[in-house]
Amino acid sequence: MGTLVNFKNVYLEAFENCRPTFIVVLLKIYSLFSLIMIFMAVYAFIHRAFNGFEF
């Protein structure tokens, strides 16, 4: 659990005192998009591995 809190702190500190604010918003949206894509790739790999699909 401490690792997640550390990642959260690093994420929040990365955007402190950043200007212009619209670029900060775009970067936050992009980081969430990237996180979702990584989770989808991991899910697809696990799904294929456990269901015996050919790669």
Rosetta constraint file for C-alpha pairs under 8 A:
AtomPair CA 1 CA 5 HARMONIC 6.58 0.50
AtomPair CA 2 CA 6 HARMONIC 6.14 0.50
AtomPair CA 3 CA 7 HARMONIC 6.22 0.50
AtomPair CA 4 CA 8 HARMONIC 6.13 0.50
AtomPair CA 5 CA 9 HARMONIC 6.18 0.50
AtomPair CA 6 CA 10 HARMONIC 6.23 0.50
AtomPair CA 7 CA 11 HARMONIC 6.06 0.50
AtomPair CA 8 CA 12 HARMONIC 6.15 0.50
AtomPair CA 9 CA 13 HARMONIC 6.01 0.50
AtomPair CA 10 CA 14 HARMONIC 6.09 0.50
AtomPair CA 11 CA 15 HARMONIC 7.05 0.50
AtomPair CA 12 CA 16 HARMONIC 6.67 0.50
AtomPair CA 15 CA 24 HARMONIC 6.71 0.50
AtomPair CA 18 CA 24 HARMONIC 6.80 0.50
AtomPair CA 19 CA 23 HARMONIC 7.36 0.50
AtomPair CA 19 CA 24 HARMONIC 7.18 0.50
AtomPair CA 20 CA 24 HARMONIC 6.84 0.50
AtomPair CA 21 CA 25 HARMONIC 6.30 0.50
AtomPair CA 22 CA 26 HARMONIC 6.19 0.50
AtomPair CA 23 CA 27 HARMONIC 6.09 0.50
AtomPair CA 24 CA 28 HARMONIC 6.18 0.50
AtomPair CA 25 CA 29 HARMONIC 6.19 0.50
AtomPair CA 26 CA 30 HARMONIC 6.09 0.50
AtomPair CA 27 CA 31 HARMONIC 6.05 0.50
AtomPair CA 28 CA 32 HARMONIC 6.28 0.50
AtomPair CA 29 CA 33 HARMONIC 6.15 0.50
AtomPair CA 30 CA 34 HARMONIC 6.08 0.50
AtomPair CA 31 CA 35 HARMONIC 6.18 0.50
AtomPair CA 32 CA 36 HARMONIC 6.21 0.50
AtomPair CA 33 CA 37 HARMONIC 6.24 0.50
AtomPair CA 34 CA 38 HARMONIC 6.21 0.50
AtomPair CA 35 CA 39 HARMONIC 6.27 0.50
AtomPair CA 36 CA 40 HARMONIC 6.17 0.50
AtomPair CA 37 CA 41 HARMONIC 6.23 0.50
AtomPair CA 38 CA 42 HARMONIC 6.25 0.50
AtomPair CA 39 CA 43 HARMONIC 6.02 0.50
AtomPair CA 40 CA 44 HARMONIC 6.06 0.50
AtomPair CA 41 CA 45 HARMONIC 6.18 0.50
AtomPair CA 42 CA 46 HARMONIC 6.16 0.50
AtomPair CA 43 CA 47 HARMONIC 5.94 0.50
AtomPair CA 44 CA 48 HARMONIC 6.10 0.50
AtomPair CA 45 CA 49 HARMONIC 6.05 0.50
AtomPair CA 46 CA 50 HARMONIC 6.11 0.50
AtomPair CA 47 CA 51 HARMONIC 6.00 0.50
AtomPair CA 48 CA 52 HARMONIC 5.91 0.50
AtomPair CA 48 CA 53 HARMONIC 5.07 0.50
AtomPair CA 48 CA 54 HARMONIC 7.44 0.50
AtomPair CA 48 CA 55 HARMONIC 7.73 0.50
AtomPair CA 49 CA 53 HARMONIC 6.80 0.50
